[in-house]
Amino acid sequence: MSELTQTLKIFVTRYPGTMAELARKASIDRSTLYKIVSGQRTPREFQLEHLADALELSEEQKSALLLQYKQRGRGPDPRLRAELHHLLEVSFRVEDFTHREGLISNEAAGQLHCSEQYIEGSRAVAAAVASLVANHILSGDTRPLLLSPFTNPTLDHVLVERFSAADGAPVALSQLLVYAENRDIPREWVSGVSVLTRTLPFLFLPKLNYEARVVRHVMTEPSPGTLMPVYLLLPKAAVMMDIQGQKAYIIMDRQAVENLRLAFSRKYLNAASVLKLATDAHDFSESIALYNDLFSEKRRCSMIRYQPPFALFADEKMALQLVRPGAALQSLPALLEHLQMWSAQAPDLYFCEEGLLQFVRTGKMFDIPPDLCDAPDIPTRRELLLRLRRAAESDRRTLRIVDSARLAPTPSMSVNVFQGRGVVFCQAIREPDGQYCREYLMQDPNLTEALLAYLDDGHASDWLRSQKYTLDFIDYCLRLL
């Protein structure tokens, strides 16, 4: 619970009247007031001023409360805000990590020279590791790769290329991450966010099922003097590397490799899960089940998407008009259930102008599969935009346009922050036979709260447009129809 929430709770507890009376005096919706006092929502500055007046606080108490508001979410170190923004930036660069153009196949990479030896030079190291990883991908061996807490650019590049190649079966990779023991120290907290940011490219690789667990340690970087802090343990080989990726030693002794994997597994099994694949590539119905579960607790949620999820504003009548005649009959009840569940939510939404304009021009809705529904006609698009505008104008939630020059959401990725549950990275995968989704769940309560606080404070930064700008742009879209 933040300092601001704790202070507000004390003042509200001392108020002699009811919450309904307080909400009326402060001109705040009663449900919104409950969320503010419980810490589920951060008040806007004018709401806090009205609340302070309704509570009849002294000028000194009011000034202290407003100071806490202005300092909330910023933290003592601006590096935390910068690192949280960088995490969001990296998450939307999914295309950078799933490209396949110009890559040699795993079959060709497997032919590169590799033997049990000491290797020097980044190119030689990269070729040897690529050969080992490619042969494992092609082998059909289901045992996971095991990765050290620390990596280097050479190893990262090899993993991205090999798991982006078209040939071979999906493979699991488990990584043991290191968090600083004392995350109350700003520098160490920033380091923890940075550790998670570095793992994000692995989430988006089409043939990699990634999972990470964390252990606490006094240091989040290799100790000075450590010769080979980076390692990759395959089922039949172990690669030990320096932090620059210039030197590597390859171990192929069966007993030695098994002992190393066993030692890693003991540490890994006792560590806390922080990043895991929530759902493998799946269709629309499985996404419904996941989000229904996440929404079931009815706690606060923020969504950053290319386009606002119009399922929030559609109803059953619209769905019946839009559903394709050729769509599977069993899909219709799932779609109606999906719309009913979403219509009961009030998440904060952050989206870009390009996504809204694409909806205006084509009717394309990225939260509903095209094989289920046709694009809405002009009157339906207008009605959905009007409902979006009313929601943006109301006080129940935050709906804002993102400045794409600072943060560029893409159609293939959405970031969804669920209070108390974690951060869900949802990747849309387009294949010749259809569209699929894959979700990763980042389970870190501190990071979840930090992201929610950062998004709350977004209206005070230059990456999030104002409410007036958002409403004006929706009006512009309405004029285009």
C-alpha positions in Angstrom: 0.0 0.0 0.0 1.4 3.4 -1.0 2.0 6.2 1.4 -0.7 8.2 -0.3 -3.3 5.4 0.2 -2.3 4.9 3.8 -2.7 8.7 4.6 -6.1 8.8 2.7 -7.3 5.8 4.6 -6.5 7.4 8.0 -8.4 10.7 7.0 -11.4 8.8 5.7 -11.6 6.6 8.8 -11.8 9.7 10.9 -14.7 11.2 8.8 -17.8 11.1 10.9 -20.3 10.5 8.1 -20.9 7.7 5.6 -18.9 6.9 2.5 -21.9 7.9 0.4 -22.1 11.3 2.1 -18.3 11.8 1.5 -18.6 10.8 -2.1 -21.4 13.3 -2.6 -19.6 16.1 -0.9 -16.4 15.4 -3.0 -18.4 15.1 -6.2 -16.8 11.6 -6.8 -18.7 8.5 -7.8 -19.1 6.2 -4.8 -17.5 3.2 -6.4 -14.6 5.3 -7.5 -14.1 6.6 -4.0 -14.0 3.0 -2.6 -11.3 2.1 -5.2 -9.3 5.2 -4.2 -9.4 4.4 -0.5 -8.6 0.7 -1.0 -5.6 1.6 -3.3 -7.1 0.1 -6.4 -7.1 3.5 -8.1 -5.0 6.5 -7.8 -7.1 9.7 -7.7 -6.5 12.6 -10.1 -5.3 15.8 -8.6 -8.6 17.6 -8.8 -10.4 14.6 -7.2 -7.8 14.7 -4.3 -8.4 18.4 -3.8 -12.2 17.9 -3.7 -11.7 15.0 -1.3 -9.5 17.1 1.0 -12.1 19.9 1.1 -14.9 17.3 1.8 -12.8 15.9 4.7 -12.3 19.5 5.9 -8.5 19.0 6.2 -6.3 21.8 7.4 -4.2 23.7 4.9 -1.1 21.9 6.3 -2.8 18.5 5.9 -4.0 19.3 2.4 -0.6 20.4 1.3 1.1 17.3 2.7 -1.5 15.1 0.9 -0.9 16.9 -2.4 2.8 16.6 -2.0 2.5 12.8 -1.5 0.3 12.7 -4.7 3.0 14.5 -6.7 5.7 12.2 -5.5 3.8 8.9 -5.9 5.0 6.5 -8.5 8.0 8.6 -9.2 10.3 7.0 -6.6 13.4 8.6 -5.3 15.3 7.6 -8.4 14.1 8.6 -11.9 16.0 5.7 -13.3 13.1 3.4 -12.2 10.7 5.3 -14.4 13.1 5.2 -17.3 13.6 1.4 -16.9 9.8 0.8 -16.6 9.3 2.7 -19.9 12.2 0.7 -21.5 10.4 -2.5 -20.5 7.3 -1.4 -22.3 9.2 -0.3 -25.3 11.0 -3.6 -25.6 7.7 -5.5 -25.2 6.3 -3.8 -28.3 9.3 -4.7 -30.5 8.0 -8.2 -31.1 8.8 -8.1 -34.8 12.4 -7.4 -34.1 12.7 -10.8 -32.4 10.6 -13.0 -34.7 12.0 -12.2 -38.1 13.0 -15.2 -40.3 14.4 -13.4 -43.4 18.0 -14.1 -44.2 18.5 -16.7 -41.5 20.3 -20.0 -42.3 18.3 -23.0 -41.4 19.0 -25.1 -38.3 20.0 -28.0 -40.5 22.7 -25.8 -42.1 23.7 -24.3 -38.7 24.0 -27.9 -37.3 26.8 -28.6 -39.8 29.1 -25.8 -38.4 32.2 -27.1 -36.7 32.0 -27.9 -33.0 34.0 -30.2 -30.7 35.0 -30.4 -27.1 37.5 -27.6 -26.9 38.4 -24.1 -25.7 37.4 -21.4 -28.3 38.4 -17.8 -28.7 36.8 -15.1 -30.8 33.1 -14.1 -30.9 32.5 -15.5 -34.4 34.0 -18.9 -33.5 32.1 -19.0 -30.2 28.8 -18.1 -32.0 29.3 -20.8 -34.7 30.0 -23.5 -32.1 27.0 -22.5 -29.9 24.8 -22.2 -33.0 25.8 -25.8 -34.0 24.9 -27.2 -30.6 21.6 -25.4 -30.3 20.5 -26.2 -33.9 21.3 -29.9 -33.4 19.3 -29.9 -30.2 16.3 -28.3 -31.9 16.4 -30.9 -34.7 16.9 -33.8 -32.4 13.4 -34.0 -30.9 14.9 -34.2 -27.4 12.2 -32.7 -25.0 14.6 -31.9 -22.2 14.9 -28.2 -21.6 17.9 -26.0 -22.2 19.2 -24.5 -18.9 20.5 -20.9 -19.0 22.6 -19.0 -16.5 21.3 -15.7 -14.8 23.9 -13.8 -16.8 24.1 -13.8 -20.6 26.1 -11.9 -23.2 25.3 -10.5 -26.7 26.9 -13.5 -28.5 24.7 -16.0 -26.7 21.5 -13.9 -27.0 22.1 -13.4 -30.7 22.5 -17.2 -31.3 19.4 -18.1 -29.3 17.3 -15.5 -31.1 18.5 -16.7 -34.6 18.2 -20.4 -33.9 14.7 -20.2 -32.4 13.5 -17.9 -35.2 14.6 -20.4 -37.9 11.7 -22.2 -39.6 12.9 -25.8 -39.2 12.8 -27.8 -36.0 10.4 -28.4 -33.1 9.6 -26.0 -30.2 12.0 -26.4 -27.3 11.8 -25.4 -23.6 14.4 -23.1 -22.0 14.6 -22.5 -18.3 16.6 -19.5 -16.9 17.5 -18.8 -13.3 17.5 -15.0 -12.7 19.0 -13.1 -9.8 17.3 -10.3 -8.0 18.9 -8.0 -5.4 18.1 -9.0 -1.9 17.0 -5.5 -0.8 14.7 -4.1 -3.4 13.9 -1.1 -1.2 17.2 0.4 -2.4 16.3 2.3 -5.7 19.4 1.2 -7.6 18.7 -2.5 -6.8 15.0 -2.2 -7.7 16.0 -0.7 -11.0 18.4 -3.5 -11.6 15.6 -6.1 -11.0 13.4 -4.4 -13.6 16.4 -4.4 -16.0 16.9 -8.1 -15.5 13.3 -8.8 -16.5 13.6 -6.4 -19.5 16.6 -8.4 -20.8 14.5 -11.6 -20.9 11.6 -10.2 -23.0 13.1 -11.1 -26.4 13.1 -14.8 -25.4 9.3 -14.6 -24.9 8.6 -13.7 -28.5 10.6 -16.5 -30.3 8.2 -18.8 -32.2 10.0 -22.0 -31.3 11.0 -21.2 -27.7 8.9 -22.0 -24.6 10.6 -19.8 -22.0 10.3 -19.9 -18.3 12.2 -18.0 -15.6 12.5 -18.3 -11.9 14.3 -16.0 -9.5 16.6 -16.2 -6.5 17.7 -13.4 -4.1 21.4 -12.5 -3.9 23.5 -9.6 -2.7 24.8 -8.9 -6.3 22.9 -8.8 -9.6 26.1 -8.7 -11.7 28.9 -11.3 -11.9 31.5 -11.0 -9.2 34.8 -9.4 -10.3 37.2 -12.2 -11.2 34.6 -14.7 -12.3 36.0 -16.3 -15.4 33.0 -18.0 -17.0 29.8 -16.6 -15.5 27.7 -17.3 -18.6 26.6 -20.9 -19.3 24.1 -22.9 -21.4 23.5 -26.4 -20.4 22.2 -28.7 -23.1 21.2 -32.3 -22.5 24.5 -33.6 -24.1 26.8 -30.6 -23.8 27.6 -27.6 -21.6 28.9 -24.2 -22.9 30.8 -22.0 -20.4 31.4 -18.4 -21.6 32.9 -15.2 -20.4 30.7 -12.1 -20.0 31.9 -10.6 -23.3 31.2 -13.7 -25.4 34.8 -13.8 -26.6 35.8 -17.1 -25.0 34.0 -20.4 -24.4 34.8 -23.9 -23.2 32.6 -26.7 -24.4 32.2 -29.8 -22.2 30.8 -33.0 -23.7 31.7 -35.4 -21.0 28.3 -37.1 -20.2 28.8 -37.4 -16.4 30.0 -33.8 -16.1 27.1 -32.4 -18.1 24.6 -34.4 -16.0 26.1 -33.2 -12.8 25.9 -29.6 -13.9 22.3 -30.0 -15.0 21.4 -31.6 -11.7 23.0 -28.8 -9.7 21.1 -26.2 -11.7 17.8 -28.1 -11.4 18.1 -28.2 -7.6 18.4 -24.4 -7.4 15.7 -23.9 -10.0 13.1 -26.0 -8.4 13.5 -24.1 -5.1 13.3 -20.7 -6.8 10.1 -18.6 -7.2 8.5 -18.5 -10.6 8.5 -15.1 -12.2 8.0 -15.6 -16.0 6.1 -18.5 -17.5 4.1 -19.4 -20.6 0.5 -18.9 -19.6 -0.9 -20.4 -22.8 0.9 -21.9 -25.8 -0.2 -21.0 -29.3 -4.0 -21.3 -29.2 -7.2 -20.0 -30.7 -9.8 -17.5 -29.5 -11.6 -19.8 -27.1 -8.5 -20.3 -24.9 -7.9 -16.6 -24.8 -11.5 -16.2 -23.5 -10.8 -18.7 -20.7 -7.6 -16.9 -19.7 -9.0 -13.4 -19.5 -12.2 -14.6 -17.8 -10.0 -16.0 -15.1 -7.9 -12.8 -14.8 -11.1 -10.7 -14.7 -12.8 -12.9 -12.2 -11.3 -11.1 -9.1 -12.6 -7.7 -10.5 -9.5 -5.9 -9.4 -7.8 -3.0 -11.2 -6.4 -3.6 -14.7 -4.6 -1.5 -17.3 -4.2 -2.4 -20.9 -1.7 -1.0 -23.5 -2.8 -2.0 -27.0 -2.5 -0.9 -30.6 -6.3 -0.4 -30.6 -8.8 -0.2 -27.8 -10.6 -3.5 -27.3 -14.0 -2.8 -28.8 -15.3 -6.0 -27.1 -15.6 -3.7 -24.0 -18.2 -1.6 -25.8 -20.0 -4.2 -28.0 -23.2 -5.9 -26.9 -25.0 -9.1 -27.8 -27.1 -7.5 -30.5 -24.0 -6.2 -32.2 -22.4 -9.6 -32.0 -25.3 -11.3 -33.6 -25.2 -8.8 -36.4 -21.4 -9.2 -37.0 -20.9 -12.9 -36.6 -20.1 -14.6 -39.9 -22.6 -17.0 -41.3 -19.9 -19.6 -41.9 -18.5 -19.4 -38.4 -18.7 -22.5 -36.3 -21.9 -22.6 -34.2 -20.0 -23.6 -31.1 -18.0 -20.3 -31.3 -21.0 -18.1 -30.9 -21.8 -18.9 -27.3 -18.1 -18.4 -26.5 -18.1 -15.0 -28.2 -21.3 -13.9 -26.4 -19.7 -15.0 -23.1 -16.6 -13.1 -23.9 -18.5 -9.9 -24.7 -20.6 -10.2 -21.5 -17.5 -10.7 -19.3 -15.6 -7.7 -20.9 -18.6 -5.4 -20.8 -18.6 -5.8 -17.0 -15.0 -4.6 -16.7 -13.7 -1.0 -16.6 -9.9 -1.3 -17.3 -7.8 1.7 -18.0 -6.9 1.8 -21.7 -3.9 3.2 -23.5 -3.9 2.9 -27.4 -2.5 4.7 -30.4 -4.0 6.9 -33.1 -3.0 4.4 -35.9 -5.0 1.6 -34.4 -8.1 3.8 -34.1 -7.8 5.1 -37.6 -7.5 1.5 -38.9 -10.8 0.7 -37.2 -12.4 3.8 -38.8 -11.2 2.9 -42.3 -11.6 -0.8 -42.4 -13.6 -1.9 -39.3 -10.8 -4.3 -38.3 -11.0 -5.2 -34.6 -7.9 -6.8 -33.2 -9.5 -8.3 -30.1 -12.0 -10.4 -32.1 -10.7 -13.0 -34.7 -11.6 -12.2 -38.3 -12.8 -15.8 -38.9 -15.6 -15.2 -36.3 -16.9 -11.8 -37.2 -17.2 -9.6 -40.3 -16.0 -6.0 -40.1 -18.8 -3.8 -38.7 -20.6 -1.4 -41.0 -20.4 2.4 -40.8 -23.3 2.9 -38.3 -21.9 0.2 -36.0 -18.4 1.7 -36.1 -19.9 5.1 -35.3 -21.8 3.6 -32.3 -18.7 1.9 -31.0 -16.7 5.1 -31.2 -19.5 7.0 -29.4 -19.4 4.5 -26.6 -15.6 4.8 -26.5 -15.9 8.6 -26.3 -18.4 8.4 -23.4 -16.0 6.1 -21.5 -13.1 8.4 -22.2 -15.1 11.4 -20.9 -16.3 9.6 -17.7 -14.5 9.5 -14.4 -14.7 5.7 -14.0 -11.6 4.9 -15.9 -8.6 6.3 -17.8 -8.7 6.1 -21.6 -5.8 7.9 -23.3 -4.0 8.0 -26.6 -0.3 7.1 -26.5 2.3 9.3 -28.2 3.7 6.8 -30.8 7.0 8.7 -31.0 7.6 7.7 -27.3 5.9 4.3 -27.1 4.7 2.6 -30.2 2.1 -0.2 -29.6 1.9 -2.8 -32.4 -1.0 -5.0 -33.6 1.0 -8.1 -32.7 1.5 -7.4 -29.0 -0.5 -6.1 -26.1 0.6 -5.5 -22.5 -2.1 -6.1 -19.8 -1.4 -5.3 -16.1 -3.7 -7.0 -13.6 -3.4 -5.9 -10.0 -2.5 -8.8 -7.7 -2.0 -11.2 -10.6 0.8 -9.9 -12.8 1.6 -8.6 -16.3 0.3 -10.5 -19.3 2.2 -10.1 -22.6 -0.2 -11.3 -25.4 1.5 -12.1 -28.7 -0.6 -12.4 -31.9 0.9 -14.9 -34.3 -0.2 -14.8 -37.9 0.4 -18.0 -39.8 -0.8 -19.1 -43.3 -3.5 -21.3 -41.7 -4.8 -18.7 -39.4 -4.2 -16.4 -36.4 -3.1 -17.6 -33.0 -2.3 -16.1 -29.6 0.4 -16.9 -27.1 0.5 -15.3 -23.6 3.3 -15.0 -21.1 2.6 -14.1 -17.5 5.1 -12.1 -15.5 4.4 -12.8 -11.8 6.1 -10.1 -9.8 3.8 -8.2 -7.5 6.3 -5.3 -7.0 6.7 -4.9 -10.7 3.0 -5.1 -11.3 2.3 -2.3 -8.7 5.2 -0.2 -10.1 3.8 -0.4 -13.6 0.3 0.5 -12.5 1.7 3.5 -10.6 3.8 4.5 -13.6 0.8 4.4 -15.9 -1.2 6.4 -13.4 1.5 9.1 -13.6 1.6 8.9 -17.4 -0.8 11.9 -17.7 2.0 14.0 -16.2 4.6 12.9 -18.7 5.0 13.5 -22.4 4.3 10.0 -23.6 0.6 10.0 -22.9 -1.9 12.4 -24.5 -4.3 14.4 -22.4 -8.0 13.6 -22.0 -8.9 16.6 -24.2 -6.5 15.4 -26.9 -8.0 11.9 -26.8 -11.6 13.2 -27.0 -10.7 15.6 -29.8 -9.1 12.7 -31.8 -12.2 10.5 -31.3 -14.3 13.4 -32.5 -12.1 13.6 -35.6 -12.5 9.9 -36.2 -16.3 10.3 -35.9 -16.2 13.0 -38.6 -14.4 10.7 -40.9 -17.3 8.2 -40.9 
